[in-house]
Amino acid sequence: MTRIACCQISPAIADLAGNSALIEDQITAAVAAGADIIVLPELVTSGYMLADADEARSVALTPDSPEFIKWAAAAGDSVVIGGFCEVGEDGRLYNSAAVVDANGVIATYRKTHLWDREKLIFTPGAALPPVLKTRHGVIAVMVCYDLEFPELTRLAAVQGAELIVAPVNWPLFPRPEGERPGEVVTAMSTARVNKIAVAACDRSGVERGQRWTAGSAIVDPDGWVVATAGPDAGLAIADIDLSVTHDKSLTEHVDLLADRRLDLY
């Protein structure tokens, strides 16, 4: 079994020091709870509702920034994935995710599908989500809106990912009484049609007037939500057998990957 934790927190806009301390505390708490894989929200180091590129640049990091050294020190034997505002070697800004273990940053990913006003600040990434073989499983890393594109999620499954992790910031949208957030429904569908686990870590609170869904969810390979973090800050944690994702069959005559009609599409 692999223990997965999503740390649903409320980072403060443009407060690198305060957010860094909060992140360290969350990683430490998740490690203490036995988590093997720890997921933090999108843009957790900077906050999301950045006014413009100048403000984003003032809190932008690089993969060798000292903040990630602190993540590594807190990680222990765990793998930590969290979002950050990145300034690239090209000087452009990216909505990125870092993958960190005790040795430091082992991979980064730049969000390829930018949502709404993100397009006014960030440059879309030019590389596909990485599929990483880690000590705790084969992990594909995406960011928020990327999950809405089945071209990406199916490709990750074909490439052998056992788990898709996604730092997210889901703006709160109206939904019928009793229904799950639409983004969680998408995560459930992604898991079900690919027989893959999904861990999406949302944030909580209100930032510059924007209310968040606080919809963090861990979804098992059958497509069922097995853990949430509640309506406020909190920890979603679940144990999942990632090895079941290796067999894509559902019945004797049904195989989710083998049944694709690659001669037609």
Contacts in CASP RR format, 6 or more apart in sequence:
PFRMAT RR
TARGET T0000
AUTHOR 0000-0000-0000
METHOD contacts of the structure
MODEL  1
MTRIACCQISPAIADLAGNSALIEDQITAAVAAGADIIVLPELVTSGYML
ADADEARSVALTPDSPEFIKWAAAAGDSVVIGGFCEVGEDGRLYNSAAVV
DANGVIATYRKTHLWDREKLIFTPGAALPPVLKTRHGVIAVMVCYDLEFP
ELTRLAAVQGAELIVAPVNWPLFPRPEGERPGEVVTAMSTARVNKIAVAA
CDRSGVERGQRWTAGSAIVDPDGWVVATAGPDAGLAIADIDLSVTHDKSL
TEHVDLLADRRLDLY
1 239 0 8 1.000
1 240 0 8 1.000
1 241 0 8 1.000
2 36 0 8 1.000
2 37 0 8 1.000
2 136 0 8 1.000
2 137 0 8 1.000
2 163 0 8 1.000
2 239 0 8 1.000
2 240 0 8 1.000
2 241 0 8 1.000
2 242 0 8 1.000
3 33 0 8 1.000
3 34 0 8 1.000
3 35 0 8 1.000
3 36 0 8 1.000
3 37 0 8 1.000
3 237 0 8 1.000
3 238 0 8 1.000
3 239 0 8 1.000
4 35 0 8 1.000
4 36 0 8 1.000
4 37 0 8 1.000
4 39 0 8 1.000
4 163 0 8 1.000
4 197 0 8 1.000
4 199 0 8 1.000
4 218 0 8 1.000
4 227 0 8 1.000
4 237 0 8 1.000
4 238 0 8 1.000
4 239 0 8 1.000
4 240 0 8 1.000
5 30 0 8 1.000
5 33 0 8 1.000
5 34 0 8 1.000
5 35 0 8 1.000
5 37 0 8 1.000
5 38 0 8 1.000
5 39 0 8 1.000
5 235 0 8 1.000
5 236 0 8 1.000
5 237 0 8 1.000
6 39 0 8 1.000
6 199 0 8 1.000
6 200 0 8 1.000
6 201 0 8 1.000
6 202 0 8 1.000
6 216 0 8 1.000
6 217 0 8 1.000
6 218 0 8 1.000
6 227 0 8 1.000
6 229 0 8 1.000
6 235 0 8 1.000
6 236 0 8 1.000
6 237 0 8 1.000
7 26 0 8 1.000
7 27 0 8 1.000
7 29 0 8 1.000
7 30 0 8 1.000
7 38 0 8 1.000
7 39 0 8 1.000
7 40 0 8 1.000
7 41 0 8 1.000
7 201 0 8 1.000
7 234 0 8 1.000
7 235 0 8 1.000
8 41 0 8 1.000
8 201 0 8 1.000
8 202 0 8 1.000
8 203 0 8 1.000
8 204 0 8 1.000
8 214 0 8 1.000
8 215 0 8 1.000
8 216 0 8 1.000
8 229 0 8 1.000
8 230 0 8 1.000
8 232 0 8 1.000
8 233 0 8 1.000
8 234 0 8 1.000
8 235 0 8 1.000
8 236 0 8 1.000
9 22 0 8 1.000
9 23 0 8 1.000
9 26 0 8 1.000
9 40 0 8 1.000
9 41 0 8 1.000
9 44 0 8 1.000
9 203 0 8 1.000
9 204 0 8 1.000
9 233 0 8 1.000
9 234 0 8 1.000
10 203 0 8 1.000
10 204 0 8 1.000
10 205 0 8 1.000
10 207 0 8 1.000
10 233 0 8 1.000
11 19 0 8 1.000
11 22 0 8 1.000
11 23 0 8 1.000
11 41 0 8 1.000
11 43 0 8 1.000
11 44 0 8 1.000
11 45 0 8 1.000
11 46 0 8 1.000
11 47 0 8 1.000
11 203 0 8 1.000
12 18 0 8 1.000
12 19 0 8 1.000
12 47 0 8 1.000
13 46 0 8 1.000
13 47 0 8 1.000
13 48 0 8 1.000
13 49 0 8 1.000
13 50 0 8 1.000
13 207 0 8 1.000
13 208 0 8 1.000
14 46 0 8 1.000
14 47 0 8 1.000
14 50 0 8 1.000
14 55 0 8 1.000
14 58 0 8 1.000
14 59 0 8 1.000
16 45 0 8 1.000
16 46 0 8 1.000
16 59 0 8 1.000
16 61 0 8 1.000
16 67 0 8 1.000
19 44 0 8 1.000
19 45 0 8 1.000
19 46 0 8 1.000
19 47 0 8 1.000
20 45 0 8 1.000
20 67 0 8 1.000
20 70 0 8 1.000
23 40 0 8 1.000
23 44 0 8 1.000
23 45 0 8 1.000
23 67 0 8 1.000
23 70 0 8 1.000
23 71 0 8 1.000
24 70 0 8 1.000
24 71 0 8 1.000
24 74 0 8 1.000
26 38 0 8 1.000
26 40 0 8 1.000
26 235 0 8 1.000
27 38 0 8 1.000
27 40 0 8 1.000
27 71 0 8 1.000
27 74 0 8 1.000
27 75 0 8 1.000
27 78 0 8 1.000
27 80 0 8 1.000
28 74 0 8 1.000
29 235 0 8 1.000
30 38 0 8 1.000
30 78 0 8 1.000
30 235 0 8 1.000
30 237 0 8 1.000
31 38 0 8 1.000
31 74 0 8 1.000
31 75 0 8 1.000
31 76 0 8 1.000
31 78 0 8 1.000
33 235 0 8 1.000
33 237 0 8 1.000
34 78 0 8 1.000
35 78 0 8 1.000
35 237 0 8 1.000
36 77 0 8 1.000
36 78 0 8 1.000
36 79 0 8 1.000
36 136 0 8 1.000
37 78 0 8 1.000
37 79 0 8 1.000
37 81 0 8 1.000
37 134 0 8 1.000
37 136 0 8 1.000
37 137 0 8 1.000
37 139 0 8 1.000
37 163 0 8 1.000
37 165 0 8 1.000
37 199 0 8 1.000
38 75 0 8 1.000
38 78 0 8 1.000
38 79 0 8 1.000
38 80 0 8 1.000
38 81 0 8 1.000
39 80 0 8 1.000
39 81 0 8 1.000
39 82 0 8 1.000
39 165 0 8 1.000
39 166 0 8 1.000
39 167 0 8 1.000
39 199 0 8 1.000
39 200 0 8 1.000
39 201 0 8 1.000
40 80 0 8 1.000
40 81 0 8 1.000
40 82 0 8 1.000
40 83 0 8 1.000
40 167 0 8 1.000
40 201 0 8 1.000
41 82 0 8 1.000
41 83 0 8 1.000
41 167 0 8 1.000
41 168 0 8 1.000
41 169 0 8 1.000
41 201 0 8 1.000
41 202 0 8 1.000
41 203 0 8 1.000
42 48 0 8 1.000
42 82 0 8 1.000
42 83 0 8 1.000
42 95 0 8 1.000
42 97 0 8 1.000
42 143 0 8 1.000
42 144 0 8 1.000
42 167 0 8 1.000
42 168 0 8 1.000
42 169 0 8 1.000
42 203 0 8 1.000
43 50 0 8 1.000
43 83 0 8 1.000
43 84 0 8 1.000
43 85 0 8 1.000
43 95 0 8 1.000
43 167 0 8 1.000
43 169 0 8 1.000
44 82 0 8 1.000
44 83 0 8 1.000
44 84 0 8 1.000
44 167 0 8 1.000
44 203 0 8 1.000
45 59 0 8 1.000
45 61 0 8 1.000
45 67 0 8 1.000
45 83 0 8 1.000
45 84 0 8 1.000
45 85 0 8 1.000
46 56 0 8 1.000
46 59 0 8 1.000
46 60 0 8 1.000
46 84 0 8 1.000
46 85 0 8 1.000
47 59 0 8 1.000
47 85 0 8 1.000
47 207 0 8 1.000
48 169 0 8 1.000
48 203 0 8 1.000
48 207 0 8 1.000
48 210 0 8 1.000
49 207 0 8 1.000
49 208 0 8 1.000
49 209 0 8 1.000
49 210 0 8 1.000
50 56 0 8 1.000
50 59 0 8 1.000
50 85 0 8 1.000
50 121 0 8 1.000
52 120 0 8 1.000
52 121 0 8 1.000
53 93 0 8 1.000
53 120 0 8 1.000
53 121 0 8 1.000
56 85 0 8 1.000
56 93 0 8 1.000
56 121 0 8 1.000
56 122 0 8 1.000
57 87 0 8 1.000
57 93 0 8 1.000
59 85 0 8 1.000
60 85 0 8 1.000
60 86 0 8 1.000
60 87 0 8 1.000
60 93 0 8 1.000
61 67 0 8 1.000
61 68 0 8 1.000
61 84 0 8 1.000
61 85 0 8 1.000
61 86 0 8 1.000
61 87 0 8 1.000
62 86 0 8 1.000
62 87 0 8 1.000
62 88 0 8 1.000
63 86 0 8 1.000
63 98 0 8 1.000
63 105 0 8 1.000
63 108 0 8 1.000
64 105 0 8 1.000
67 84 0 8 1.000
68 98 0 8 1.000
68 100 0 8 1.000
68 104 0 8 1.000
68 105 0 8 1.000
69 104 0 8 1.000
71 80 0 8 1.000
71 98 0 8 1.000
71 100 0 8 1.000
71 104 0 8 1.000
72 100 0 8 1.000
72 101 0 8 1.000
72 102 0 8 1.000
72 103 0 8 1.000
72 104 0 8 1.000
72 105 0 8 1.000
73 102 0 8 1.000
74 80 0 8 1.000
75 100 0 8 1.000
75 101 0 8 1.000
75 102 0 8 1.000
76 101 0 8 1.000
76 102 0 8 1.000
77 102 0 8 1.000
77 135 0 8 1.000
78 101 0 8 1.000
78 136 0 8 1.000
79 99 0 8 1.000
79 100 0 8 1.000
79 101 0 8 1.000
79 106 0 8 1.000
79 134 0 8 1.000
79 135 0 8 1.000
79 136 0 8 1.000
79 139 0 8 1.000
80 99 0 8 1.000
80 100 0 8 1.000
80 101 0 8 1.000
81 97 0 8 1.000
81 98 0 8 1.000
81 99 0 8 1.000
81 100 0 8 1.000
81 139 0 8 1.000
81 141 0 8 1.000
81 165 0 8 1.000
81 167 0 8 1.000
82 97 0 8 1.000
82 98 0 8 1.000
82 100 0 8 1.000
82 167 0 8 1.000
82 201 0 8 1.000
83 95 0 8 1.000
83 96 0 8 1.000
83 97 0 8 1.000
83 98 0 8 1.000
83 143 0 8 1.000
83 167 0 8 1.000
84 96 0 8 1.000
84 97 0 8 1.000
84 98 0 8 1.000
85 93 0 8 1.000
85 94 0 8 1.000
85 95 0 8 1.000
85 96 0 8 1.000
86 93 0 8 1.000
86 94 0 8 1.000
86 95 0 8 1.000
86 96 0 8 1.000
86 108 0 8 1.000
86 110 0 8 1.000
87 93 0 8 1.000
87 94 0 8 1.000
88 94 0 8 1.000
92 122 0 8 1.000
92 123 0 8 1.000
93 121 0 8 1.000
93 122 0 8 1.000
93 123 0 8 1.000
94 110 0 8 1.000
94 111 0 8 1.000
94 122 0 8 1.000
94 123 0 8 1.000
94 125 0 8 1.000
95 110 0 8 1.000
95 111 0 8 1.000
95 114 0 8 1.000
95 118 0 8 1.000
95 122 0 8 1.000
95 143 0 8 1.000
96 108 0 8 1.000
96 109 0 8 1.000
96 110 0 8 1.000
96 111 0 8 1.000
96 143 0 8 1.000
97 108 0 8 1.000
97 109 0 8 1.000
97 111 0 8 1.000
97 141 0 8 1.000
97 142 0 8 1.000
97 143 0 8 1.000
97 167 0 8 1.000
98 105 0 8 1.000
98 107 0 8 1.000
98 108 0 8 1.000
99 105 0 8 1.000
99 106 0 8 1.000
99 107 0 8 1.000
99 108 0 8 1.000
99 109 0 8 1.000
99 130 0 8 1.000
99 132 0 8 1.000
99 134 0 8 1.000
99 139 0 8 1.000
99 141 0 8 1.000
100 106 0 8 1.000
101 134 0 8 1.000
101 135 0 8 1.000
106 132 0 8 1.000
106 134 0 8 1.000
107 130 0 8 1.000
107 132 0 8 1.000
107 141 0 8 1.000
109 127 0 8 1.000
109 129 0 8 1.000
109 130 0 8 1.000
109 141 0 8 1.000
109 142 0 8 1.000
109 143 0 8 1.000
110 123 0 8 1.000
110 124 0 8 1.000
110 125 0 8 1.000
110 126 0 8 1.000
110 127 0 8 1.000
111 118 0 8 1.000
111 122 0 8 1.000
111 124 0 8 1.000
111 125 0 8 1.000
111 142 0 8 1.000
111 143 0 8 1.000
111 144 0 8 1.000
111 145 0 8 1.000
111 146 0 8 1.000
112 124 0 8 1.000
112 125 0 8 1.000
112 126 0 8 1.000
112 127 0 8 1.000
112 128 0 8 1.000
112 129 0 8 1.000
112 146 0 8 1.000
112 152 0 8 1.000
113 124 0 8 1.000
113 145 0 8 1.000
113 146 0 8 1.000
113 148 0 8 1.000
113 149 0 8 1.000
114 122 0 8 1.000
114 124 0 8 1.000
114 145 0 8 1.000
115 144 0 8 1.000
115 145 0 8 1.000
128 152 0 8 1.000
128 155 0 8 1.000
129 140 0 8 1.000
129 141 0 8 1.000
129 142 0 8 1.000
129 146 0 8 1.000
129 152 0 8 1.000
129 156 0 8 1.000
130 140 0 8 1.000
130 141 0 8 1.000
131 138 0 8 1.000
131 139 0 8 1.000
131 140 0 8 1.000
131 156 0 8 1.000
131 159 0 8 1.000
131 160 0 8 1.000
131 161 0 8 1.000
132 138 0 8 1.000
132 139 0 8 1.000
132 140 0 8 1.000
132 141 0 8 1.000
137 162 0 8 1.000
137 163 0 8 1.000
137 242 0 8 1.000
138 160 0 8 1.000
138 161 0 8 1.000
138 162 0 8 1.000
138 163 0 8 1.000
138 242 0 8 1.000
139 161 0 8 1.000
139 162 0 8 1.000
139 163 0 8 1.000
139 164 0 8 1.000
139 165 0 8 1.000
140 156 0 8 1.000
140 159 0 8 1.000
140 161 0 8 1.000
140 163 0 8 1.000
140 164 0 8 1.000
140 165 0 8 1.000
141 164 0 8 1.000
141 165 0 8 1.000
141 166 0 8 1.000
142 152 0 8 1.000
142 153 0 8 1.000
142 156 0 8 1.000
142 164 0 8 1.000
142 165 0 8 1.000
142 166 0 8 1.000
143 166 0 8 1.000
143 167 0 8 1.000
143 168 0 8 1.000
144 166 0 8 1.000
144 167 0 8 1.000
144 168 0 8 1.000
144 169 0 8 1.000
144 170 0 8 1.000
146 152 0 8 1.000
146 166 0 8 1.000
147 153 0 8 1.000
147 164 0 8 1.000
147 166 0 8 1.000
147 168 0 8 1.000
147 183 0 8 1.000
147 186 0 8 1.000
147 187 0 8 1.000
147 190 0 8 1.000
147 198 0 8 1.000
147 200 0 8 1.000
148 186 0 8 1.000
150 190 0 8 1.000
150 193 0 8 1.000
153 164 0 8 1.000
153 190 0 8 1.000
153 194 0 8 1.000
153 196 0 8 1.000
154 193 0 8 1.000
154 194 0 8 1.000
156 164 0 8 1.000
156 194 0 8 1.000
156 196 0 8 1.000
157 194 0 8 1.000
157 195 0 8 1.000
157 196 0 8 1.000
157 245 0 8 1.000
157 248 0 8 1.000
157 257 0 8 1.000
158 257 0 8 1.000
160 245 0 8 1.000
161 196 0 8 1.000
161 245 0 8 1.000
162 196 0 8 1.000
162 197 0 8 1.000
162 242 0 8 1.000
162 243 0 8 1.000
162 245 0 8 1.000
162 246 0 8 1.000
163 196 0 8 1.000
163 197 0 8 1.000
163 198 0 8 1.000
163 199 0 8 1.000
163 240 0 8 1.000
163 242 0 8 1.000
163 245 0 8 1.000
164 190 0 8 1.000
164 196 0 8 1.000
164 197 0 8 1.000
164 198 0 8 1.000
164 199 0 8 1.000
165 198 0 8 1.000
165 199 0 8 1.000
165 200 0 8 1.000
165 201 0 8 1.000
166 187 0 8 1.000
166 198 0 8 1.000
166 199 0 8 1.000
166 200 0 8 1.000
166 201 0 8 1.000
167 201 0 8 1.000
168 183 0 8 1.000
168 200 0 8 1.000
168 201 0 8 1.000
168 202 0 8 1.000
168 203 0 8 1.000
169 202 0 8 1.000
169 203 0 8 1.000
169 212 0 8 1.000
170 181 0 8 1.000
170 183 0 8 1.000
170 202 0 8 1.000
170 212 0 8 1.000
170 213 0 8 1.000
170 215 0 8 1.000
171 210 0 8 1.000
171 211 0 8 1.000
171 212 0 8 1.000
171 213 0 8 1.000
172 211 0 8 1.000
172 212 0 8 1.000
172 213 0 8 1.000
173 181 0 8 1.000
173 182 0 8 1.000
173 213 0 8 1.000
175 181 0 8 1.000
175 182 0 8 1.000
180 188 0 8 1.000
180 225 0 8 1.000
181 213 0 8 1.000
181 215 0 8 1.000
183 200 0 8 1.000
183 213 0 8 1.000
183 215 0 8 1.000
184 200 0 8 1.000
184 215 0 8 1.000
184 217 0 8 1.000
184 219 0 8 1.000
184 225 0 8 1.000
187 198 0 8 1.000
187 200 0 8 1.000
187 217 0 8 1.000
187 219 0 8 1.000
188 198 0 8 1.000
188 217 0 8 1.000
188 219 0 8 1.000
188 223 0 8 1.000
188 224 0 8 1.000
188 225 0 8 1.000
189 223 0 8 1.000
190 196 0 8 1.000
190 198 0 8 1.000
190 219 0 8 1.000
191 197 0 8 1.000
191 198 0 8 1.000
191 219 0 8 1.000
191 220 0 8 1.000
191 221 0 8 1.000
191 222 0 8 1.000
191 223 0 8 1.000
192 222 0 8 1.000
192 223 0 8 1.000
193 256 0 8 1.000
194 248 0 8 1.000
194 256 0 8 1.000
195 221 0 8 1.000
195 222 0 8 1.000
195 244 0 8 1.000
195 245 0 8 1.000
195 247 0 8 1.000
195 248 0 8 1.000
195 250 0 8 1.000
195 256 0 8 1.000
196 221 0 8 1.000
196 245 0 8 1.000
197 218 0 8 1.000
197 219 0 8 1.000
197 220 0 8 1.000
197 221 0 8 1.000
197 240 0 8 1.000
197 242 0 8 1.000
197 245 0 8 1.000
198 217 0 8 1.000
198 218 0 8 1.000
198 219 0 8 1.000
198 223 0 8 1.000
199 217 0 8 1.000
199 218 0 8 1.000
199 219 0 8 1.000
200 215 0 8 1.000
200 216 0 8 1.000
200 217 0 8 1.000
200 219 0 8 1.000
201 216 0 8 1.000
201 236 0 8 1.000
202 212 0 8 1.000
202 213 0 8 1.000
202 214 0 8 1.000
202 215 0 8 1.000
202 216 0 8 1.000
202 217 0 8 1.000
202 229 0 8 1.000
203 212 0 8 1.000
203 214 0 8 1.000
204 212 0 8 1.000
204 214 0 8 1.000
204 229 0 8 1.000
204 231 0 8 1.000
204 232 0 8 1.000
204 233 0 8 1.000
204 234 0 8 1.000
205 211 0 8 1.000
205 212 0 8 1.000
205 214 0 8 1.000
205 232 0 8 1.000
205 233 0 8 1.000
206 212 0 8 1.000
214 229 0 8 1.000
214 230 0 8 1.000
214 231 0 8 1.000
214 232 0 8 1.000
215 228 0 8 1.000
215 229 0 8 1.000
215 230 0 8 1.000
216 228 0 8 1.000
216 229 0 8 1.000
216 230 0 8 1.000
216 234 0 8 1.000
216 236 0 8 1.000
217 225 0 8 1.000
217 227 0 8 1.000
217 228 0 8 1.000
217 236 0 8 1.000
218 225 0 8 1.000
218 226 0 8 1.000
218 227 0 8 1.000
218 228 0 8 1.000
218 236 0 8 1.000
218 237 0 8 1.000
218 238 0 8 1.000
218 240 0 8 1.000
219 225 0 8 1.000
219 226 0 8 1.000
220 226 0 8 1.000
220 238 0 8 1.000
220 240 0 8 1.000
221 240 0 8 1.000
221 242 0 8 1.000
221 244 0 8 1.000
221 245 0 8 1.000
226 238 0 8 1.000
226 240 0 8 1.000
227 236 0 8 1.000
227 237 0 8 1.000
227 238 0 8 1.000
228 236 0 8 1.000
229 235 0 8 1.000
229 236 0 8 1.000
230 236 0 8 1.000
248 255 0 8 1.000
248 256 0 8 1.000
248 257 0 8 1.000
248 258 0 8 1.000
249 255 0 8 1.000
249 256 0 8 1.000
249 258 0 8 1.000
250 256 0 8 1.000
END
